[in-house]
Amino acid sequence: MSFLPYVFGGVRLLLGVAILVNAIGLFGKQFKADSFFGKNKGIAIALGAFLLLSGLYTLFFSTADTYRV
């Protein structure tokens, strides 16, 4: 159970990077034009940045007893 903070932080980090890559259009990938994020790129960038930063924060500053189960 001591690995849970790192799993949660890693998932948020990867999800944030994936959303930012699609929102900005890096590597030729973009959201579909008729999707929610395709219409609202500002929301996609804000969500991706939030997930990226919260994932980094969790990975760097969480301890093994952060999520007590």
A tleap script that builds the chain and sets N, CA, C and O, in Angstrom:
source leaprc.protein.ff14SB
mol = sequence {
  NMET SER PHE LEU PRO TYR VAL PHE GLY GLY
  VAL ARG LEU LEU LEU GLY VAL ALA ILE LEU
  VAL ASN ALA ILE GLY LEU PHE GLY LYS GLN
  PHE LYS ALA ASP SER PHE PHE GLY LYS ASN
  LYS GLY ILE ALA ILE ALA LEU GLY ALA PHE
  LEU LEU LEU SER GLY LEU TYR THR LEU PHE
  PHE SER THR ALA ASP THR TYR ARG CVAL
}
set mol.1.N position { 0.804 -1.205 0.000 }
set mol.1.CA position { 0.000 0.000 0.000 }
set mol.1.C position { 0.845 1.266 0.000 }
set mol.1.O position { 0.325 2.360 -0.223 }
set mol.2.N position { 2.126 1.127 0.245 }
set mol.2.CA position { 2.971 2.316 0.306 }
set mol.2.C position { 3.240 2.915 -1.070 }
set mol.2.O position { 3.777 4.019 -1.167 }
set mol.3.N position { 2.879 2.213 -2.119 }
set mol.3.CA position { 3.116 2.711 -3.475 }
set mol.3.C position { 1.934 3.498 -4.035 }
set mol.3.O position { 2.044 4.055 -5.127 }
set mol.4.N position { 0.822 3.561 -3.333 }
set mol.4.CA position { -0.376 4.235 -3.841 }
set mol.4.C position { -0.171 5.709 -4.196 }
set mol.4.O position { -0.650 6.134 -5.247 }
set mol.5.N position { 0.513 6.509 -3.376 }
set mol.5.CA position { 0.712 7.912 -3.776 }
set mol.5.C position { 1.454 8.039 -5.101 }
set mol.5.O position { 1.162 8.927 -5.901 }
set mol.6.N position { 2.407 7.154 -5.326 }
set mol.6.CA position { 3.185 7.222 -6.553 }
set mol.6.C position { 2.373 6.766 -7.765 }
set mol.6.O position { 2.558 7.285 -8.866 }
set mol.7.N position { 1.486 5.812 -7.569 }
set mol.7.CA position { 0.608 5.377 -8.657 }
set mol.7.C position { -0.361 6.495 -9.016 }
set mol.7.O position { -0.534 6.807 -10.194 }
set mol.8.N position { -0.990 7.097 -8.022 }
set mol.8.CA position { -1.937 8.180 -8.282 }
set mol.8.C position { -1.242 9.377 -8.931 }
set mol.8.O position { -1.765 9.962 -9.880 }
set mol.9.N position { -0.079 9.735 -8.427 }
set mol.9.CA position { 0.665 10.846 -9.004 }
set mol.9.C position { 1.120 10.553 -10.418 }
set mol.9.O position { 1.071 11.431 -11.280 }
set mol.10.N position { 1.561 9.338 -10.668 }
set mol.10.CA position { 1.998 8.960 -12.009 }
set mol.10.C position { 0.870 8.952 -13.020 }
set mol.10.O position { 1.049 9.368 -14.165 }
set mol.11.N position { -0.286 8.480 -12.598 }
set mol.11.CA position { -1.447 8.468 -13.502 }
set mol.11.C position { -1.875 9.889 -13.831 }
set mol.11.O position { -2.173 10.195 -14.986 }
set mol.12.N position { -1.909 10.763 -12.827 }
set mol.12.CA position { -2.263 12.161 -13.095 }
set mol.12.C position { -1.242 12.829 -14.003 }
set mol.12.O position { -1.604 13.601 -14.891 }
set mol.13.N position { 0.017 12.535 -13.783 }
set mol.13.CA position { 1.079 13.104 -14.609 }
set mol.13.C position { 0.943 12.660 -16.063 }
set mol.13.O position { 1.006 13.488 -16.971 }
set mol.14.N position { 0.759 11.375 -16.287 }
set mol.14.CA position { 0.616 10.864 -17.653 }
set mol.14.C position { -0.655 11.368 -18.328 }
set mol.14.O position { -0.640 11.691 -19.516 }
set mol.15.N position { -1.738 11.435 -17.588 }
set mol.15.CA position { -2.990 11.944 -18.150 }
set mol.15.C position { -2.863 13.414 -18.509 }
set mol.15.O position { -3.353 13.837 -19.556 }
set mol.16.N position { -2.218 14.195 -17.665 }
set mol.16.CA position { -2.005 15.606 -17.961 }
set mol.16.C position { -1.137 15.807 -19.187 }
set mol.16.O position { -1.421 16.676 -20.012 }
set mol.17.N position { -0.077 15.009 -19.319 }
set mol.17.CA position { 0.786 15.113 -20.494 }
set mol.17.C position { 0.014 14.730 -21.754 }
set mol.17.O position { 0.144 15.391 -22.784 }
set mol.18.N position { -0.783 13.673 -21.681 }
set mol.18.CA position { -1.559 13.239 -22.846 }
set mol.18.C position { -2.562 14.309 -23.281 }
set mol.18.O position { -2.726 14.555 -24.476 }
set mol.19.N position { -3.225 14.938 -22.325 }
set mol.19.CA position { -4.195 15.981 -22.663 }
set mol.19.C position { -3.489 17.192 -23.262 }
set mol.19.O position { -3.970 17.780 -24.230 }
set mol.20.N position { -2.346 17.564 -22.685 }
set mol.20.CA position { -1.606 18.712 -23.231 }
set mol.20.C position { -1.075 18.434 -24.635 }
set mol.20.O position { -1.105 19.317 -25.493 }
set mol.21.N position { -0.593 17.229 -24.877 }
set mol.21.CA position { -0.089 16.878 -26.213 }
set mol.21.C position { -1.206 16.979 -27.241 }
set mol.21.O position { -1.000 17.500 -28.337 }
set mol.22.N position { -2.377 16.484 -26.894 }
set mol.22.CA position { -3.507 16.558 -27.827 }
set mol.22.C position { -4.042 17.973 -27.969 }
set mol.22.O position { -4.456 18.362 -29.061 }
set mol.23.N position { -4.043 18.745 -26.903 }
set mol.23.CA position { -4.587 20.106 -26.968 }
set mol.23.C position { -3.680 21.034 -27.766 }
set mol.23.O position { -4.155 21.856 -28.549 }
set mol.24.N position { -2.391 20.900 -27.566 }
set mol.24.CA position { -1.455 21.781 -28.270 }
set mol.24.C position { -1.195 21.295 -29.683 }
set mol.24.O position { -0.869 22.089 -30.565 }
set mol.25.N position { -1.337 20.003 -29.904 }
set mol.25.CA position { -1.144 19.460 -31.243 }
set mol.25.C position { 0.267 18.980 -31.502 }
set mol.25.O position { 0.709 18.959 -32.650 }
set mol.26.N position { 0.979 18.595 -30.463 }
set mol.26.CA position { 2.323 18.072 -30.635 }
set mol.26.C position { 2.279 16.689 -31.277 }
set mol.26.O position { 1.319 15.942 -31.093 }
set mol.27.N position { 3.311 16.358 -32.021 }
set mol.27.CA position { 3.468 15.054 -32.656 }
set mol.27.C position { 2.338 14.736 -33.631 }
set mol.27.O position { 2.097 13.567 -33.930 }
set mol.28.N position { 1.648 15.745 -34.126 }
set mol.28.CA position { 0.590 15.540 -35.106 }
set mol.28.C position { -0.706 14.992 -34.539 }
set mol.28.O position { -1.587 14.598 -35.304 }
set mol.29.N position { -0.849 14.954 -33.216 }
set mol.29.CA position { -2.077 14.449 -32.598 }
set mol.29.C position { -2.921 15.628 -32.151 }
set mol.29.O position { -2.405 16.596 -31.592 }
set mol.30.N position { -4.210 15.545 -32.396 }
set mol.30.CA position { -5.140 16.577 -31.945 }
set mol.30.C position { -6.471 15.929 -31.593 }
set mol.30.O position { -6.787 14.828 -32.043 }
set mol.31.N position { -7.241 16.640 -30.778 }
set mol.31.CA position { -8.592 16.186 -30.476 }
set mol.31.C position { -9.451 16.330 -31.721 }
set mol.31.O position { -9.170 17.161 -32.584 }
set mol.32.N position { -10.489 15.526 -31.812 }
set mol.32.CA position { -11.427 15.660 -32.931 }
set mol.32.C position { -12.119 17.015 -32.828 }
set mol.32.O position { -12.381 17.506 -31.729 }
set mol.33.N position { -12.407 17.604 -33.957 }
set mol.33.CA position { -12.970 18.963 -33.977 }
set mol.33.C position { -14.347 19.022 -33.325 }
set mol.33.O position { -14.729 20.069 -32.802 }
set mol.34.N position { -15.099 17.926 -33.345 }
set mol.34.CA position { -16.448 17.954 -32.770 }
set mol.34.C position { -16.483 17.481 -31.317 }
set mol.34.O position { -17.565 17.389 -30.736 }
set mol.35.N position { -15.333 17.178 -30.716 }
set mol.35.CA position { -15.310 16.764 -29.320 }
set mol.35.C position { -15.342 17.982 -28.398 }
set mol.35.O position { -15.148 19.112 -28.845 }
set mol.36.N position { -15.587 17.747 -27.123 }
set mol.36.CA position { -15.663 18.841 -26.147 }
set mol.36.C position { -14.331 19.580 -26.064 }
set mol.36.O position { -14.298 20.810 -26.101 }
set mol.37.N position { -13.231 18.832 -25.951 }
set mol.37.CA position { -11.920 19.465 -25.855 }
set mol.37.C position { -11.488 20.064 -27.184 }
set mol.37.O position { -10.705 21.014 -27.208 }
set mol.38.N position { -11.982 19.524 -28.283 }
set mol.38.CA position { -11.666 20.115 -29.582 }
set mol.38.C position { -12.286 21.490 -29.747 }
set mol.38.O position { -11.704 22.368 -30.383 }
set mol.39.N position { -13.452 21.674 -29.183 }
set mol.39.CA position { -14.132 22.974 -29.260 }
set mol.39.C position { -13.604 23.951 -28.214 }
set mol.39.O position { -13.600 25.160 -28.445 }
set mol.40.N position { -13.162 23.447 -27.078 }
set mol.40.CA position { -12.716 24.291 -25.960 }
set mol.40.C position { -11.264 23.985 -25.620 }
set mol.40.O position { -10.992 23.295 -24.637 }
set mol.41.N position { -10.344 24.479 -26.405 }
set mol.41.CA position { -8.927 24.188 -26.186 }
set mol.41.C position { -8.405 24.808 -24.899 }
set mol.41.O position { -7.501 24.258 -24.270 }
set mol.42.N position { -8.957 25.938 -24.502 }
set mol.42.CA position { -8.525 26.569 -23.256 }
set mol.42.C position { -8.802 25.695 -22.050 }
set mol.42.O position { -7.978 25.606 -21.140 }
set mol.43.N position { -9.952 25.054 -22.038 }
set mol.43.CA position { -10.293 24.150 -20.936 }
set mol.43.C position { -9.373 22.940 -20.947 }
set mol.43.O position { -8.940 22.480 -19.890 }
set mol.44.N position { -9.071 22.422 -22.128 }
set mol.44.CA position { -8.180 21.265 -22.226 }
set mol.44.C position { -6.783 21.611 -21.742 }
set mol.44.O position { -6.157 20.809 -21.049 }
set mol.45.N position { -6.285 22.775 -22.090 }
set mol.45.CA position { -4.954 23.181 -21.646 }
set mol.45.C position { -4.931 23.402 -20.139 }
set mol.45.O position { -3.973 23.005 -19.476 }
set mol.46.N position { -5.952 24.019 -19.592 }
set mol.46.CA position { -6.022 24.247 -18.143 }
set mol.46.C position { -6.107 22.925 -17.384 }
set mol.46.O position { -5.429 22.747 -16.372 }
set mol.47.N position { -6.932 22.004 -17.863 }
set mol.47.CA position { -7.066 20.702 -17.214 }
set mol.47.C position { -5.762 19.915 -17.306 }
set mol.47.O position { -5.334 19.306 -16.326 }
set mol.48.N position { -5.135 19.924 -18.467 }
set mol.48.CA position { -3.873 19.219 -18.630 }
set mol.48.C position { -2.780 19.785 -17.747 }
set mol.48.O position { -2.008 19.031 -17.155 }
set mol.49.N position { -2.704 21.110 -17.651 }
set mol.49.CA position { -1.700 21.740 -16.796 }
set mol.49.C position { -1.953 21.414 -15.326 }
set mol.49.O position { -1.014 21.142 -14.578 }
set mol.50.N position { -3.212 21.442 -14.915 }
set mol.50.CA position { -3.542 21.110 -13.533 }
set mol.50.C position { -3.159 19.672 -13.206 }
set mol.50.O position { -2.559 19.412 -12.164 }
set mol.51.N position { -3.503 18.736 -14.089 }
set mol.51.CA position { -3.169 17.338 -13.839 }
set mol.51.C position { -1.665 17.115 -13.839 }
set mol.51.O position { -1.153 16.341 -13.030 }
set mol.52.N position { -0.964 17.774 -14.724 }
set mol.52.CA position { 0.484 17.655 -14.789 }
set mol.52.C position { 1.125 18.171 -13.501 }
set mol.52.O position { 1.973 17.499 -12.914 }
set mol.53.N position { 0.723 19.350 -13.068 }
set mol.53.CA position { 1.310 19.933 -11.857 }
set mol.53.C position { 0.921 19.170 -10.599 }
set mol.53.O position { 1.753 19.001 -9.707 }
set mol.54.N position { -0.320 18.705 -10.506 }
set mol.54.CA position { -0.715 17.955 -9.313 }
set mol.54.C position { -0.030 16.586 -9.282 }
set mol.54.O position { 0.290 16.077 -8.208 }
set mol.55.N position { 0.194 15.991 -10.453 }
set mol.55.CA position { 0.930 14.732 -10.492 }
set mol.55.C position { 2.371 14.907 -10.056 }
set mol.55.O position { 2.900 14.093 -9.299 }
set mol.56.N position { 3.009 15.968 -10.533 }
set mol.56.CA position { 4.385 16.247 -10.115 }
set mol.56.C position { 4.463 16.529 -8.619 }
set mol.56.O position { 5.366 16.043 -7.938 }
set mol.57.N position { 3.518 17.311 -8.112 }
set mol.57.CA position { 3.491 17.621 -6.684 }
set mol.57.C position { 3.332 16.341 -5.862 }
set mol.57.O position { 4.016 16.157 -4.856 }
set mol.58.N position { 2.432 15.462 -6.293 }
set mol.58.CA position { 2.209 14.223 -5.561 }
set mol.58.C position { 3.458 13.345 -5.583 }
set mol.58.O position { 3.822 12.760 -4.563 }
set mol.59.N position { 4.107 13.250 -6.726 }
set mol.59.CA position { 5.298 12.412 -6.819 }
set mol.59.C position { 6.440 12.943 -5.963 }
set mol.59.O position { 7.160 12.158 -5.345 }
set mol.60.N position { 6.617 14.242 -5.917 }
set mol.60.CA position { 7.749 14.806 -5.185 }
set mol.60.C position { 7.507 14.977 -3.693 }
set mol.60.O position { 8.434 14.819 -2.900 }
set mol.61.N position { 6.275 15.297 -3.294 }
set mol.61.CA position { 6.037 15.680 -1.909 }
set mol.61.C position { 5.173 14.720 -1.113 }
set mol.61.O position { 4.887 14.999 0.051 }
set mol.62.N position { 4.745 13.610 -1.679 }
set mol.62.CA position { 3.946 12.669 -0.903 }
set mol.62.C position { 4.861 11.656 -0.230 }
set mol.62.O position { 5.979 11.404 -0.678 }
set mol.63.N position { 4.364 11.095 0.836 }
set mol.63.CA position { 5.109 10.068 1.566 }
set mol.63.C position { 4.328 8.768 1.486 }
set mol.63.O position { 3.213 8.730 0.966 }
set mol.64.N position { 4.916 7.720 1.998 }
set mol.64.CA position { 4.274 6.411 1.910 }
set mol.64.C position { 2.979 6.342 2.715 }
set mol.64.O position { 2.115 5.523 2.403 }
set mol.65.N position { 2.823 7.165 3.726 }
set mol.65.CA position { 1.599 7.112 4.542 }
set mol.65.C position { 0.616 8.222 4.183 }
set mol.65.O position { -0.253 8.555 4.989 }
set mol.66.N position { 0.737 8.794 3.004 }
set mol.66.CA position { -0.184 9.848 2.591 }
set mol.66.C position { -1.613 9.327 2.481 }
set mol.66.O position { -2.548 9.976 2.948 }
set mol.67.N position { -1.783 8.167 1.869 }
set mol.67.CA position { -3.106 7.562 1.707 }
set mol.67.C position { -3.196 6.364 2.654 }
set mol.67.O position { -2.781 5.255 2.316 }
set mol.68.N position { -3.732 6.603 3.812 }
set mol.68.CA position { -3.878 5.503 4.779 }
set mol.68.C position { -5.153 4.748 4.477 }
set mol.68.O position { -6.233 5.334 4.398 }
set mol.69.N position { -5.024 3.453 4.309 }
set mol.69.CA position { -6.182 2.615 3.992 }
set mol.69.C position { -6.379 1.630 5.112 }
set mol.69.O position { -7.302 0.816 5.063 }
savepdb mol mol.pdb
quit
